[in-house]
Each structure stands twice: as structure tokens, then as C-alpha cells.
Amino acid sequence: MARAWHLRNRPDGTPTAADFELKDLELPPVSEGTVRVRNRWLSVDPYMRGRMNDTRSYVPSFQLGEPMEGAAIGEVVESKADGLATGDLVQHMAGWRDEAVVPARAVNKLPSLGVEPQKFLGVLGVPGATAWFGLLEVAAAKSTDIVFVSAAAGSVGSAVVQIARARGMTVIGSAGGADKCDYVRSLGADRVLDYKGGPILKSLAAAAPDGIDVYFDNVGGDHLDAALAVARNHARFAICGMIGGYNRNEPASFRFIMRVIAARIRVQGFLITDYLGRLGEFYAEMAPLVVSGAVASRETVYDGLEATPDAFLGLFEGANIGKMLVRL
Amino acid sequence: MARAWHLRNRPDGTPTAADFELKDLELPPVSEGTVRVRNRWLSVDPYMRGRMNDTRSYVPSFQLGEPMEGAAIGEVVESKADGLATGDLVQHMAGWRDEAVVPARAVNKLPSLGVEPQKFLGVLGVPGATAWFGLLEVAAAKSTDIVFVSAAAGSVGSAVVQIARARGMTVIGSAGGADKCDYVRSLGADRVLDYKGGPILKSLAAAAPDGIDVYFDNVGGDHLDAALAVARNHARFAICGMIGGYNRNEPASFRFIMRVIAARIRVQGFLITDYLGRLGEFYAEMAPLVVSGAVASRETVYDGLEATPDAFLGLFEGANIGKMLVRL
């Protein structure tokens, strides 16, 4: 019998373990055009918090009492689909469970790029592609730019730091705590700010006396306000996430919002889903950087299906360095 | 003896009449390459509030005890400059005074477009060009768009409403009070919101049940937050001004800032100074609309140099419909 995490309650504010329930899940038989997949790696991601609410968003809400979903890497153990054979490693969205029967069209066979499979949930997956397109397309960052990235020890942020360095940009990264800051430094960031060490505005202003050209935002709030404060003329902000606000209902407050006018700042929100048609382009450029080690990646791994909610909740406590994963 | 308004105090918050002083001003003789101009029309504009502060901005601060400046239309009364003759009507930046000696390179002879000279301070001047380039370039508005513009009875906003209508867009305008709303309606706006009648979010949501594609922001604050709340996917915001915040030091608060991500909103600040090299293009397109009456314009006129501070202070009390001017 397969098992899957189900949504038990819609959290008000920060989710807790009691919002999730692990239950048996009867799988349908493998019919024509479907495969049965045994999951090896599950992804937990901040955006899933939004799916726990019952509100209109860019992805459908999780339903109460129903299994949760998310990116996963698994091995095909039974196939009635052309082009997919037993033993193939595939990526799909039936995560938060150990086994699933999924239509072949909802499954992507991992390309042979010479990297470990779980990298397709991280640096060569959605987080890596988010960093790539966000930095290079949305923010249109170029080699002479000074780039500020928040949550720089996270899965997206750590990729931003390294892509920016590989392209010759100057990089300032923020992270919470000494360990994460060391990690960001090890990735090649020119300057690293510990946001737990004091107001981010003060440390950013000191680290960027000439201002910043690009801000890659993963956290919103004070970080975004500080970036507004120090932005140079024609700065571009790629707004990828605002994890600081996901569990809060209070309004965000900005002292420097008016600088968008004088400095002609462009603030552009984006979703990686708009770029998924261009993954081939991303693989072609990013895989060599990963294989050569120019872009390293680190994972924080929780073991066992039972640990999935803990891994997810850990995202909001800063428990991860690099990509947060569950290994089955 | 010429007379000019001088900055007496730097205001803390809302400026008052006591911050200005009208004093005699000795003019230099008209030397080679300069002209003496007798001003006919003075412009007062919200951006001048920023120049009263002693802070870095996109235009230099006014200096304490020194004459103030601003756009003006005047008549050349003495010339030692090629191409400028007595009787020519010119635009220049030596406003807030009755007479000035200015270098010929700082003077623009008004083009012959068949309109009254004061229009070059309004619908065919900086406010009109701000509306034009902000709407069509910065926000990239197209005929099928639903456009929301705040301060729609002001000099910039009223031009935005009419340019948008002339291009076939659907236009929602906000203004404060019944008179201004009537005026905005008379300009052809499809829907008009009186922000003094209740929360702008509520009235905007009702007026735009399908959301908005473009927001032309003149006021910031609650208007901007409401626009974030109802923006459709890939909406573009042109941030032109935030008059609501110019006299305040408190941070602005946003409940809907996170929608920039899900809706992929682009928020772009701009300054008209970046577009002044393209005024020819603007005249070519806008002058026919003004001459034909497709773009009407209204002025609120104060008479006499003495009234200049009152006209300026009136901007922050919503005393103007259309362009605020001083006639000498």
C-alpha cells in the first residue's frame, strides 16, 4: 500500500506538524499510457505554503483531506507508456508520497547530463532555472552589475550567487547566521551579510557604498526596502519570493518605496512556470557549469517519508543550507 | 528691479507660506549669448516639494536664501543671442520670478503648433509628455488594456485619461470630490472613482471586476496598494509620482505587495527628464490631438507673482483641476 501526506488543516499563520497527516493511499492499476513510480527524492519548497491556503493563486490550492503534491524524482517500476521503461529515472509532481501512478505526459525522463538525479530538484531543476531566468532575463543582469541576492544560502539564492559570479558580476548575498554566511562566502560571493546580525539596511549600505544594480528578492520585507534604499539609477529587481511574508497577514511597510521614481527602478515579479518551455536552453548553459564545479550545490537532506513535514516546516525556520530534500 | 521668490525655510512636512520670501533680485546685464525674459506664465509642480529638502535627489535642492526655480513661459524683451529676437515666446527654468536673464542654451523657443503659450507648461509641456511616455512607453499600454490612473483631474492624469481614450483603451480614473470627478468624466473616462467617498480598494474592485492591465500612479499609498490587489497577470505600473507621500516621513504600507509575484506585475518608476530628447516625437503626435480637441486641457490659474506660493501649496490640498499655473 502506498502512503501519502494529506492536508489535515489549513494553517492560520505558520504551519505546524498537526496540519499534515500520513495516510495509506490506494493506487489505481497501471493502465495504458501511465507508469508506476517509486519516489527516491521529494522536494519541499516555500511556494507550497501558498497552496495550503484556500485562496486564488497561480497554482491550485491543496484540498483538505487530499494528498499533497510537489516535485519528486522517482524510478519507473511498472510502465505501460511508450518511451518509459522500468528503471528509468523521472521527474514528476506526485511528491509527498512514496509511490504514485501517473500519466506519461506528466512525467519527464531525466536528461543524461552526468549529474546525480536529485540535482534535477535543485540546481538543475526549478530552483536553478528560477535563478537563471530571474537573474539573466527578468533582472537582465550583465557582467558589470553589482547584484544583491537575499536568502543566498537557499536553493535559488545559492544558484544566483554562482551564476552571477560565473558571469563576472559583483555579488552581495544575505543569509541568516554564521554557518550560512560561510557557505555563501564559499560560493564566491564578494560580500556576505548576516541579517541576524543587525538591520539589513545598515549592512547593505556599508557593503554597497556605490549602490546595487540588481536585486534578486527571495524574502521581501526589510530586505526589499533596503534594496530600494541603495538602488542605483535604472536598477532592476527580480521578485522571486517573499518568504518573510508567507506566514503573516500584516501589511509590509516600506520607507524607500518612493525611490522607484527618482532611481527609475524596475520591480518585476516572475514565476518560473513562464519559463519552463525554455528548460533546454537552461540545461545547455547550466549543466556544464554544474559538471565543471563552477556552480556547486549543497543539499539539506531529511531521511524518510515521515520526515517530509519537518523538512517543509524547516524552510520557514531557516533550517536548510541549499536545497531542502527528503530522501526515501 | 526684478523680484523672485526665495526659499526661506526648509519645511518639515507640509510647506507653509512662511517658507517662501518674495525679494528683489538684481539682474545681470544682458551679455553675449543671453536674453532677458519677462515671464508670462509660471508653473508650480509637485516635484518642487522634493527640491525644498536638503537631500540627494534627481534634481538639485533649492538653496536657503536663494531664488527658487521652475518652468516658465516668457517673452524675450532684450536679446544678444542668435536666433532669439525681442517678442519671441520662450520656455525656460527661471520661474518663481517676474524677469530673468538666461543663457540662450537654457531657453526653448515655443514651436508653432497653433496653441496658446501656456499649453507648453501643461498638455504640450512636461505634464503632457509625462503622460504620453509614461502611458505608452513605460507602461506599454495598448488599445485592449484596462487602464487605471490616479489623480486623474491633475495635469498629468487628465492627459493620461485622454491619450488612453484616444488610443481606444478602457480608462478608470480616480479624483477627490464631485467637481473633479465630473471633470474626469467629461474627459471621457469610462469609470470615475471619488477617493474621498470611501476606500479606494473597494471602489476600484467594483469598477474593475476583471482587473486592470495598467496603472499610472501619481499618488502612491492606498491607490498603489489597491492597484496591486486588482492587477491582472502581466500588468504594468508606471510610477510617475507619489504626491500622497511627499510631505510625510512615515513608511508606506502595502497589503498586496506579494501579488507582484503571482501576477508577474512590472512596477517601473520613471522621470520625464529621460525622455526630453524625444519631445519632437511627442509634439508630432500630441499637437494634432490638442488642436482637434481630442485632448482637452484645463488650467487652474492664480494671478500675480505674489500668488505663486499659494498656487504651489494648493497642489497638496487638491486645489487644482488640470494644470496649476500662475499668470503674470
Interface residues (C-beta under 8 A of the other chain):
Chain A: S57 Y58 G220 D225 I239 C240 G241 M242 G245 P251 A252 S253 F254 R255 I257 M258 R259 V260 I261 A262 A263 R264 I265 R266 V267 Q268 G269 F270 L271 D274
Chain B: S57 Y58 G220 D225 I239 C240 G241 M242 G245 P251 A252 S253 F254 R255 I257 M258 R259 V260 I261 A262 A263 R264 I265 R266 V267 Q268 G269 F270 L271 D274
